[in-house]
Amino acid sequence: MLDRTVETLVERIDAALARIERSTARNQSDMQALEDRHQRFKASVTAALGEIDALIARGGE
């Protein structure tokens, strides 16, 4: 009986570790997607600021 209890506990621990590993992989994927979005947003803002600077420069002429 004790062997079965230990076996059950080990199975539960293995299942918990598998869930943690899946969650970690999903979080890493989410973070990469967020980083990609941030880089695209940063490039967009940089381009927009460049256009604004150009408009201001032309307005002063």
C-alpha positions as CSV (number, residue, x, y, z in Angstrom):
1,M,0.0,0.0,0.0
2,L,2.8,2.4,0.9
3,D,4.5,1.7,-2.5
4,R,1.3,2.7,-4.3
5,T,1.0,5.9,-2.2
6,V,4.6,6.8,-3.0
7,E,4.0,6.0,-6.7
8,T,0.8,8.1,-6.7
9,L,2.7,11.0,-5.1
10,V,5.5,10.7,-7.7
11,E,3.0,10.7,-10.5
12,R,1.3,13.8,-9.1
13,I,4.7,15.6,-8.7
14,D,5.6,14.7,-12.3
15,A,2.3,16.0,-13.5
16,A,2.8,19.3,-11.6
17,L,6.3,19.7,-13.0
18,A,4.9,19.1,-16.5
19,R,2.3,21.8,-15.9
20,I,5.0,24.2,-14.7
21,E,7.2,23.5,-17.7
22,R,4.3,24.1,-20.1
23,S,3.4,27.4,-18.3
24,T,7.0,28.5,-18.4
25,A,7.3,27.8,-22.2
26,R,4.0,29.7,-22.8
27,N,5.2,32.6,-20.7
28,Q,8.4,32.8,-22.7
29,S,6.5,32.7,-25.9
30,D,4.2,35.5,-24.6
31,M,7.2,37.6,-23.6
32,Q,8.8,37.2,-27.0
33,A,5.5,38.3,-28.7
34,L,5.4,41.3,-26.3
35,E,9.0,42.2,-27.1
36,D,8.2,41.9,-30.9
37,R,5.2,44.2,-30.5
38,H,7.3,46.7,-28.5
39,Q,10.0,46.8,-31.2
40,R,7.4,47.4,-33.9
41,F,5.8,50.1,-31.8
42,K,9.1,51.7,-31.1
43,A,10.0,51.8,-34.8
44,S,6.6,53.3,-35.6
45,V,7.0,56.0,-32.9
46,T,10.5,56.8,-34.2
47,A,9.3,57.1,-37.7
48,A,6.4,59.4,-36.6
49,L,8.7,61.6,-34.7
50,G,11.0,61.9,-37.7
51,E,8.1,63.0,-39.8
52,I,7.0,65.6,-37.2
53,D,10.6,66.9,-37.0
54,A,10.6,67.2,-40.8
55,L,7.3,69.1,-40.8
56,I,8.6,71.5,-38.1
57,A,11.8,72.0,-40.1
58,R,9.8,72.8,-43.2
59,G,7.4,75.1,-41.3
60,G,10.3,77.3,-40.3
61,E,11.3,77.9,-43.9
